[in-house]
């Protein structure tokens, strides 16, 4: 009897142990998969760098004549505006007009280009609904001879506008030119118009920069190169043209803001952008 009881206890413990091990080590079978990362459509990564203009070391100044990047706040019966007429060009402050408190500052307003017929960009706060208003863009050589002069249509709303040179007007290499944009809000008066003015010079690229541009795989890389080399008009024009064709591209919008902020034009970096037809 004692032998039978001992055998029963041994068999009982042997059958229970595997069951306990199985319970501890074997996981229940399930079809539930571990969470997978959400698949999203392929999108561009944030670029490592954006266009930033670097003022070239030379030439220090294209001409001895001062320029004006921002127009006077309210003259010639023009309505008061929160942001003045502004040229999208690098500016180095020289002096403040005596008695002026509306950011009307004169100084060095100039830029370089490699283009024969560059586009000039301005923020225009005045619109075509102003009665008796007019605007004129002009370009002169160093002897003050007109290279181009024409009336400019005002936009339907305050915007950044682009003014291109026609086929019969062009810049020569190593020549400096003076440009003007003048707005009269009332042609019946003879007072001074709201205006901006500055210089532009066409140059040839050196061989090293040309090689860098040829090696660039996409337009934005060329824009960054132009900006870093101080060739303002080429960087601005290329980026503006791409932005106009891709107005909803957030990456291009950030590039545009970066470029304008690098010349302290944060106040117009988010303004709408249009290009006027060449006449």
Secondary structure, 3 states (H helix, E strand, C coil): CHHHHHHHHHHHHHHHHHHHHHHHHCCCCCCCCCCCCCCCCCCCCCCCCCCCCCCCCCCCCCCCCCEECECCCCCCCCCCCCCCCEECCCEEEEEECCCCCCCCEEEEEEEEECCCCCEEEEEECCCCCCCCCEEEEEEECCCCCEEEEEECCCCCCCEEEEEECCCCCCCCECCEEEEEEEEECCCCCCCCCEEEEEEEEECCCCHHHHHHHHHCCCHHHHHHHHHHCCCHHHHHHHHHHHHHHCCCCHHHHHHHHHHHHCCCCHHHCCCCEEECCCC
